[in-house]
Amino acid sequence: MSRLDDETLANLERQYASGLTSSELIDVCAAHGIQLSEASLRKYVQLGLLPRSVRVGRKGKHKGSLGLYPARAIRQLVRIKEMMAKSYTIEEIRRDFLFVRSDIEQLEQTLGCIFKTLAKALEQRRQDASNGLVSREVNQAKKQSRELVTQLSSIESRLTSRSVASRSGAVPMSVASIEAGFARASAS
């Protein structure tokens, strides 16, 4: 399996910011050496490993609607495939690794939409004297949201690494247990 770096993933997410159809998602994966069938895609969605598609109407008479997956599904698929390549079962992936990752990514996306809306509102009201204060508050909230997402990602990452260590038989050591070991060694 080809490994997509963060820059490539970010570019794909920007390219498909409005979403991807199932066939586009499968084509993107194939173009990067990731095998994915329509059946596997549906199964991952059913199991909650990937977000559900959202029905979006198409302009024009009798065009119907289209199911679009969020661009972040590409990143999630890469993670799933990497874990499966390391012999993790679907159940282990569901239980130990993706338990909050998609929620964190959804939070990040939602916050991004909120800040874009606030920026538009500020731009439309730029003559208002109170905009300077509101603009500073928005910038502070944006900074806090980035810190929150970073902190949640860090917590999830630490919990994930503990799952990896326990699966491999290694017992993750805390700083306190390492320091206690040093204290016992120096006391003897």
TIPAVEX-254842 format. One record per residue (C-alpha): residue number from 1; residue in one letter; x, y, z. Coordinates in Angstrom, 1 decimal, m for minus. Example, Ala and Ser with C-alpha at 12.3 -4.5 7.8 and 13.67 -1.06 7.14 Angstrom:
REM residues 2
<i: 1	aa: A	X: 12.3	Y: m4.5	Z: 7.8>;
<i: 2	aa: S	X: 13.7	Y: m1.1	Z: 7.1>;
END
This chain:
REM residues 188
<i: 1	aa: M	X: 0.0	Y: 0.0	Z: 0.0>;
<i: 2	aa: S	X: 1.2	Y: 3.5	Z: m0.9>;
<i: 3	aa: R	X: 1.6	Y: 5.9	Z: 2.1>;
<i: 4	aa: L	X: 0.0	Y: 9.3	Z: 1.5>;
<i: 5	aa: D	X: 1.9	Y: 12.0	Z: 3.4>;
<i: 6	aa: D	X: 0.1	Y: 14.8	Z: 5.2>;
<i: 7	aa: E	X: 0.7	Y: 17.3	Z: 2.5>;
<i: 8	aa: T	X: m0.9	Y: 15.1	Z: m0.2>;
<i: 9	aa: L	X: m3.8	Y: 14.3	Z: 2.1>;
<i: 10	aa: A	X: m4.3	Y: 18.0	Z: 2.8>;
<i: 11	aa: N	X: m4.2	Y: 18.8	Z: m1.0>;
<i: 12	aa: L	X: m6.8	Y: 16.1	Z: m1.6>;
<i: 13	aa: E	X: m9.0	Y: 17.4	Z: 1.1>;
<i: 14	aa: R	X: m8.8	Y: 20.9	Z: m0.4>;
<i: 15	aa: Q	X: m9.4	Y: 19.6	Z: m3.9>;
<i: 16	aa: Y	X: m12.5	Y: 17.7	Z: m2.7>;
<i: 17	aa: A	X: m13.6	Y: 20.2	Z: m0.1>;
<i: 18	aa: S	X: m17.2	Y: 19.9	Z: m1.2>;
<i: 19	aa: G	X: m17.1	Y: 16.1	Z: m0.9>;
<i: 20	aa: L	X: m16.6	Y: 13.0	Z: m3.1>;
<i: 21	aa: T	X: m18.9	Y: 10.5	Z: m4.6>;
<i: 22	aa: S	X: m18.2	Y: 6.9	Z: m3.8>;
<i: 23	aa: S	X: m16.7	Y: 6.4	Z: m7.2>;
<i: 24	aa: E	X: m14.4	Y: 9.4	Z: m6.8>;
<i: 25	aa: L	X: m13.3	Y: 8.1	Z: m3.4>;
<i: 26	aa: I	X: m12.5	Y: 4.7	Z: m4.9>;
<i: 27	aa: D	X: m10.7	Y: 6.4	Z: m7.8>;
<i: 28	aa: V	X: m8.6	Y: 8.6	Z: m5.5>;
<i: 29	aa: C	X: m7.6	Y: 5.6	Z: m3.5>;
<i: 30	aa: A	X: m6.7	Y: 3.6	Z: m6.6>;
<i: 31	aa: A	X: m4.6	Y: 6.5	Z: m7.9>;
<i: 32	aa: H	X: m2.5	Y: 6.3	Z: m4.7>;
<i: 33	aa: G	X: m2.2	Y: 2.5	Z: m4.5>;
<i: 34	aa: I	X: m4.9	Y: 1.9	Z: m2.0>;
<i: 35	aa: Q	X: m7.3	Y: m0.9	Z: m2.8>;
<i: 36	aa: L	X: m10.9	Y: m0.2	Z: m2.0>;
<i: 37	aa: S	X: m14.0	Y: m1.7	Z: m3.4>;
<i: 38	aa: E	X: m17.6	Y: m0.4	Z: m3.3>;
<i: 39	aa: A	X: m18.5	Y: m3.2	Z: m1.0>;
<i: 40	aa: S	X: m15.6	Y: m2.5	Z: 1.4>;
<i: 41	aa: L	X: m16.6	Y: 1.2	Z: 1.4>;
<i: 42	aa: R	X: m20.2	Y: 0.4	Z: 2.3>;
<i: 43	aa: K	X: m19.0	Y: m2.0	Z: 5.0>;
<i: 44	aa: Y	X: m16.7	Y: 0.6	Z: 6.6>;
<i: 45	aa: V	X: m19.6	Y: 3.1	Z: 6.7>;
<i: 46	aa: Q	X: m21.9	Y: 0.5	Z: 8.2>;
<i: 47	aa: L	X: m19.4	Y: m0.3	Z: 10.9>;
<i: 48	aa: G	X: m18.9	Y: 3.4	Z: 11.7>;
<i: 49	aa: L	X: m15.3	Y: 3.6	Z: 10.5>;
<i: 50	aa: L	X: m16.2	Y: 6.2	Z: 7.9>;
<i: 51	aa: P	X: m18.8	Y: 8.9	Z: 7.9>;
<i: 52	aa: R	X: m22.0	Y: 8.4	Z: 6.0>;
<i: 53	aa: S	X: m22.5	Y: 10.2	Z: 2.7>;
<i: 54	aa: V	X: m24.8	Y: 13.2	Z: 2.6>;
<i: 55	aa: R	X: m27.4	Y: 13.5	Z: m0.2>;
<i: 56	aa: V	X: m26.8	Y: 16.7	Z: m2.2>;
<i: 57	aa: G	X: m29.3	Y: 17.9	Z: m4.9>;
<i: 58	aa: R	X: m28.0	Y: 18.6	Z: m8.3>;
<i: 59	aa: K	X: m29.1	Y: 21.6	Z: m10.3>;
<i: 60	aa: G	X: m31.1	Y: 21.0	Z: m13.4>;
<i: 61	aa: K	X: m34.4	Y: 19.4	Z: m14.2>;
<i: 62	aa: H	X: m34.6	Y: 15.7	Z: m13.2>;
<i: 63	aa: K	X: m31.0	Y: 15.5	Z: m12.1>;
<i: 64	aa: G	X: m31.7	Y: 13.9	Z: m8.7>;
<i: 65	aa: S	X: m29.2	Y: 14.0	Z: m5.9>;
<i: 66	aa: L	X: m25.8	Y: 12.7	Z: m5.3>;
<i: 67	aa: G	X: m24.3	Y: 11.1	Z: m2.2>;
<i: 68	aa: L	X: m21.1	Y: 12.9	Z: m1.1>;
<i: 69	aa: Y	X: m18.6	Y: 11.7	Z: 1.4>;
<i: 70	aa: P	X: m16.6	Y: 14.4	Z: 3.3>;
<i: 71	aa: A	X: m13.0	Y: 14.8	Z: 2.1>;
<i: 72	aa: R	X: m11.8	Y: 13.7	Z: 5.5>;
<i: 73	aa: A	X: m12.9	Y: 10.2	Z: 4.6>;
<i: 74	aa: I	X: m9.7	Y: 9.9	Z: 2.5>;
<i: 75	aa: R	X: m7.5	Y: 10.4	Z: 5.6>;
<i: 76	aa: Q	X: m9.7	Y: 7.9	Z: 7.6>;
<i: 77	aa: L	X: m9.4	Y: 5.3	Z: 4.9>;
<i: 78	aa: V	X: m5.6	Y: 5.7	Z: 4.8>;
<i: 79	aa: R	X: m5.5	Y: 5.1	Z: 8.6>;
<i: 80	aa: I	X: m7.8	Y: 2.1	Z: 8.4>;
<i: 81	aa: K	X: m5.8	Y: 0.5	Z: 5.6>;
<i: 82	aa: E	X: m2.5	Y: 1.1	Z: 7.4>;
<i: 83	aa: M	X: m3.8	Y: m0.6	Z: 10.6>;
<i: 84	aa: M	X: m5.2	Y: m3.5	Z: 8.6>;
<i: 85	aa: A	X: m1.7	Y: m3.9	Z: 7.0>;
<i: 86	aa: K	X: m0.4	Y: m4.2	Z: 10.5>;
<i: 87	aa: S	X: m2.8	Y: m7.1	Z: 11.1>;
<i: 88	aa: Y	X: m5.3	Y: m5.2	Z: 13.2>;
<i: 89	aa: T	X: m8.9	Y: m6.5	Z: 13.0>;
<i: 90	aa: I	X: m11.8	Y: m4.3	Z: 12.1>;
<i: 91	aa: E	X: m13.1	Y: m4.7	Z: 15.7>;
<i: 92	aa: E	X: m9.7	Y: m3.6	Z: 17.1>;
<i: 93	aa: I	X: m9.7	Y: m0.6	Z: 14.8>;
<i: 94	aa: R	X: m13.2	Y: 0.3	Z: 15.8>;
<i: 95	aa: R	X: m12.6	Y: m0.2	Z: 19.5>;
<i: 96	aa: D	X: m9.1	Y: 1.1	Z: 20.0>;
<i: 97	aa: F	X: m8.1	Y: 3.5	Z: 17.3>;
<i: 98	aa: L	X: m11.0	Y: 5.4	Z: 15.7>;
<i: 99	aa: F	X: m13.1	Y: 5.8	Z: 18.8>;
<i: 100	aa: V	X: m12.9	Y: 9.6	Z: 18.8>;
<i: 101	aa: R	X: m10.7	Y: 10.5	Z: 15.7>;
<i: 102	aa: S	X: m13.6	Y: 11.1	Z: 13.4>;
<i: 103	aa: D	X: m15.4	Y: 13.2	Z: 16.1>;
<i: 104	aa: I	X: m12.3	Y: 15.3	Z: 16.5>;
<i: 105	aa: E	X: m12.0	Y: 15.8	Z: 12.7>;
<i: 106	aa: Q	X: m15.7	Y: 16.7	Z: 12.6>;
<i: 107	aa: L	X: m15.2	Y: 19.2	Z: 15.4>;
<i: 108	aa: E	X: m12.3	Y: 20.7	Z: 13.5>;
<i: 109	aa: Q	X: m14.4	Y: 21.0	Z: 10.3>;
<i: 110	aa: T	X: m17.4	Y: 22.5	Z: 12.2>;
<i: 111	aa: L	X: m15.2	Y: 25.0	Z: 13.9>;
<i: 112	aa: G	X: m13.7	Y: 26.0	Z: 10.6>;
<i: 113	aa: C	X: m17.2	Y: 26.6	Z: 9.2>;
<i: 114	aa: I	X: m18.1	Y: 28.7	Z: 12.2>;
<i: 115	aa: F	X: m15.0	Y: 30.9	Z: 11.8>;
<i: 116	aa: K	X: m15.6	Y: 31.4	Z: 8.1>;
<i: 117	aa: T	X: m19.2	Y: 32.5	Z: 8.8>;
<i: 118	aa: L	X: m18.0	Y: 34.9	Z: 11.5>;
<i: 119	aa: A	X: m15.3	Y: 36.3	Z: 9.2>;
<i: 120	aa: K	X: m18.0	Y: 37.0	Z: 6.5>;
<i: 121	aa: A	X: m20.3	Y: 38.6	Z: 9.1>;
<i: 122	aa: L	X: m17.4	Y: 40.8	Z: 10.3>;
<i: 123	aa: E	X: m16.5	Y: 41.8	Z: 6.7>;
<i: 124	aa: Q	X: m20.1	Y: 42.8	Z: 6.0>;
<i: 125	aa: R	X: m20.2	Y: 44.9	Z: 9.1>;
<i: 126	aa: R	X: m16.7	Y: 46.4	Z: 8.8>;
<i: 127	aa: Q	X: m17.9	Y: 50.0	Z: 9.5>;
<i: 128	aa: D	X: m19.3	Y: 49.1	Z: 12.9>;
<i: 129	aa: A	X: m17.1	Y: 50.6	Z: 15.6>;
<i: 130	aa: S	X: m17.4	Y: 47.5	Z: 17.8>;
<i: 131	aa: N	X: m15.8	Y: 45.3	Z: 15.1>;
<i: 132	aa: G	X: m12.3	Y: 45.7	Z: 16.5>;
<i: 133	aa: L	X: m13.3	Y: 44.1	Z: 19.8>;
<i: 134	aa: V	X: m15.4	Y: 41.4	Z: 18.1>;
<i: 135	aa: S	X: m12.5	Y: 40.6	Z: 15.7>;
<i: 136	aa: R	X: m10.1	Y: 40.2	Z: 18.6>;
<i: 137	aa: E	X: m12.6	Y: 37.9	Z: 20.4>;
<i: 138	aa: V	X: m13.0	Y: 35.8	Z: 17.2>;
<i: 139	aa: N	X: m9.2	Y: 35.5	Z: 16.9>;
<i: 140	aa: Q	X: m8.9	Y: 34.5	Z: 20.5>;
<i: 141	aa: A	X: m11.7	Y: 31.9	Z: 20.1>;
<i: 142	aa: K	X: m9.9	Y: 30.6	Z: 16.9>;
<i: 143	aa: K	X: m6.7	Y: 30.2	Z: 18.9>;
<i: 144	aa: Q	X: m8.5	Y: 28.4	Z: 21.7>;
<i: 145	aa: S	X: m10.2	Y: 26.1	Z: 19.2>;
<i: 146	aa: R	X: m6.8	Y: 25.1	Z: 17.7>;
<i: 147	aa: E	X: m5.5	Y: 24.4	Z: 21.2>;
<i: 148	aa: L	X: m8.5	Y: 22.3	Z: 22.0>;
<i: 149	aa: V	X: m8.3	Y: 20.2	Z: 18.9>;
<i: 150	aa: T	X: m4.5	Y: 19.8	Z: 19.5>;
<i: 151	aa: Q	X: m5.1	Y: 18.7	Z: 23.1>;
<i: 152	aa: L	X: m7.9	Y: 16.3	Z: 22.1>;
<i: 153	aa: S	X: m5.7	Y: 14.8	Z: 19.4>;
<i: 154	aa: S	X: m2.9	Y: 14.4	Z: 21.8>;
<i: 155	aa: I	X: m5.1	Y: 12.6	Z: 24.4>;
<i: 156	aa: E	X: m6.5	Y: 10.3	Z: 21.7>;
<i: 157	aa: S	X: m2.9	Y: 9.6	Z: 20.4>;
<i: 158	aa: R	X: m1.7	Y: 8.7	Z: 23.9>;
<i: 159	aa: L	X: m4.7	Y: 6.4	Z: 24.4>;
<i: 160	aa: T	X: m4.0	Y: 4.9	Z: 21.0>;
<i: 161	aa: S	X: m0.4	Y: 4.3	Z: 21.8>;
<i: 162	aa: R	X: m1.4	Y: 2.5	Z: 25.0>;
<i: 163	aa: S	X: m3.6	Y: 0.2	Z: 23.0>;
<i: 164	aa: V	X: m0.8	Y: m0.5	Z: 20.5>;
<i: 165	aa: A	X: 1.6	Y: m1.3	Z: 23.4>;
<i: 166	aa: S	X: m0.9	Y: m3.5	Z: 25.2>;
<i: 167	aa: R	X: m1.7	Y: m5.4	Z: 21.9>;
<i: 168	aa: S	X: 2.0	Y: m6.0	Z: 21.4>;
<i: 169	aa: G	X: 2.5	Y: m7.2	Z: 24.9>;
<i: 170	aa: A	X: 4.5	Y: m4.3	Z: 26.0>;
<i: 171	aa: V	X: 3.3	Y: m2.4	Z: 29.0>;
<i: 172	aa: P	X: 3.5	Y: 1.4	Z: 28.6>;
<i: 173	aa: M	X: 5.4	Y: 3.0	Z: 31.4>;
<i: 174	aa: S	X: 4.4	Y: 6.3	Z: 32.9>;
<i: 175	aa: V	X: 6.9	Y: 8.9	Z: 34.0>;
<i: 176	aa: A	X: 6.0	Y: 8.2	Z: 37.6>;
<i: 177	aa: S	X: 6.7	Y: 4.5	Z: 37.3>;
<i: 178	aa: I	X: 10.1	Y: 5.2	Z: 35.6>;
<i: 179	aa: E	X: 11.0	Y: 7.7	Z: 38.3>;
<i: 180	aa: A	X: 10.0	Y: 5.1	Z: 41.0>;
<i: 181	aa: G	X: 12.3	Y: 2.6	Z: 39.3>;
<i: 182	aa: F	X: 15.2	Y: 5.1	Z: 39.4>;
<i: 183	aa: A	X: 14.4	Y: 5.8	Z: 43.1>;
<i: 184	aa: R	X: 14.5	Y: 2.1	Z: 44.0>;
<i: 185	aa: A	X: 17.7	Y: 1.6	Z: 42.1>;
<i: 186	aa: S	X: 19.5	Y: 4.5	Z: 43.7>;
<i: 187	aa: A	X: 18.3	Y: 3.5	Z: 47.2>;
<i: 188	aa: S	X: 19.9	Y: 0.0	Z: 46.9>;
END
